[in-house]
Amino acid sequence: MSSTLLTDARLYALLKRCDEDLATTIRDAGCRCCGGVLHSARYRRKPRGQLPGSTQREHWRMSFCCARDLCRKRATPPSLRFLGRRVYLDTAVVLASMMRCGATPIRIRQLEELIGVSRRTVQGWQQWWRCLLPRSAFWRGARAQLCESVVTADLPQSLWELFRGDTEQRLQSLLRFLSPCPP
């Protein structure tokens, strides 16, 4: 499942369009502090974990800056492609962390060949899901939105199972749910 999603160019194009829609909503709302016009202040990201053979080596993270001189507050919309400040694309973080039977040497080798991720990195992601995320203020608020309980020891798998639809729809719903999560 994860290898086919990780190599699906249509998924990445869809996530980019979703990010652009979220950015348009933020820009149209104006500055949250003074109501001023927001100008583009996007910045480059060179994420790991992207499509093998992808010609797109850099991505732009949508962001805005207030046009008023005394304000200049930044507004960075949530993203379905980037999970906070992590170096890997969020699709890679979610799918690699969901390995149900653990990070076996064979699975790690496959992930390393596919997206260049090491065993240590995957273990760090799994620790974030099971230890750091459940203690965060984001999780305390977001968990209240869920209609069913989530077993934190089984994250992200238990969260994945709450969303309905085919694999692509579930992934998109999960990423949308996580998009306001701070790093």
N, C-alpha and C positions, 0 to 999 in steps of 0.2 A: 504494500500500500504506500508506504512513505517514499520509496524510490520512484514510483511513478508520479507522485505529486511533486517531488523535488525537481523532476525534470520536465514538468509541464509548463511550457512557455505561456499558454493561455491563462494559467492561474496567476502568474506574475503580472501579466497585462491587466487582469481583472483587479488585482490588489492595488496596482498603480492607479487605475481609474477610481477605485474607492478612496484612495488617499487624496486624489485631486478633488473629488466631491467634498470630502471633509475639509480640505483647505479652502474651497470656495465658500463654504458655510462660515468658516472663521473669518475670512477676509470680508465678506459681505456684512458681517455683524459689526465690523469696526473695532477700534481699540476698546478693550474692556475697562480701561482706566479713565480715558477722557473722551471716548467716542470718535476719535480722529480716524482718518483714512489710514489703512494699512498698506504698506508697500512690500513688495517681495524682498525677502532676505534669506532665500533658500541657501542651503549649503550642501557641499559634496559629501557623499558617503561612498566608501569603497568596501561594500560588505563582502564577507566570505559566505560560502555556502550557497552560491548561486549556480545557475545552470552550467553544466560542463559544456564548453565550447561556445558559451554566450559571448556575443560581440559587445554587449553592454558591460563594460568594466567598472563604470561608476554610475552612481545613482544620485539623484538630487532629493534631499529631504525638504519638504515644503515648510516654510517658516515665513513670518511677516514681522515688520517693524513699524511702529506708529510714525506717521509723517510729521507730527508736531515736535518741534525742537526741544521743548522742555519735558516732553513725555518720553518718546522713543522706546516705549515698552515693547518687548518681543512677545509674539504670539505664535507658538508652534502647535499646530493641530495634531491630534492623535494620528497614529499611522498603523496601517495593517501590514506594512512591509518591514518595519523596523521595530524591534522590541526594546524601547528605551535606547540606551547607549551601547547595547551589545553589538559586537563586531559582525556576528552572523545574522543573516536574514531570519526573521522570526519564524518563517515556515520551517527552516532547518532546526531551530531551537525546539519548537513544539514537537515536530515529528521524531526527531532523534531522542528526545526525552521520554517519549511514549513507549519505548521498547519495553514490553510487558515482562519479558523474562530476564531483563537485565542487559547490561552492555557486555555481551560475550565477545571474545577476541574476533570471531568471524564477523559479527555484526559491526564491530568497530572498524575492522579492515574494509568492509563494504562501504561504510560511511566515509572513511578516510579517502577511498578511491572516488567516491561520488562527489563529496563536497569539501574534502580536506579537513575534517574535524578529528581531533585526537580523543582518546579514551578519557583523558584528564578533563578535557573541555566538556564532554558529555556528562561526566560525573559532577562537574560544577553546575551544569544546567539542572541536573536532577536534584542537587542540593538546594538550588534556588527555588525550584518548584515545591519541594517538600518541607523546607525549613524557613527560608527567608520570606517568600511570598505569603504564606499563611499568617505571619506575624505583622505584615504591613498594614498601614491604614487603608490603602487601596482595597485590600482583600476584605477587611472588615466591612467596608461599605458595599463593595461589589457582591459579596456573598449574600447579602440581604436581598438582592435582586433575583436570586435563583429560587426556583420553585421547589427544587429538591436539594437534599443535603449532598455535600461533596466530601469524599473521604480524602483528607489531605495527604495521607500516606500513599495514595494512589494517583496523585496529581502528576501529569496533566490528563491521564487516561480517564479518571472519574469525571473530570470537567468535560472532556470530549464527549463522553457518553450522554451528557445532558442535552446536547444539541441534536437536532433532527435533520434529515435530508441525506443526500449522497455524501461521499467523502469530501468533495470539494466544497459543498455547502456547509458541512460541519466545520471544516477548517476555517472558512470565511467567518462563520458565526463566532467561533472561538477567538479568532484574531480580533474581530470587532469588539468582543467582550473585553479583551485584554488591552485594547488600544489606549485607554487613558492611564494605564499602569505606568507609574514612574520607574526609572531605572533602579 
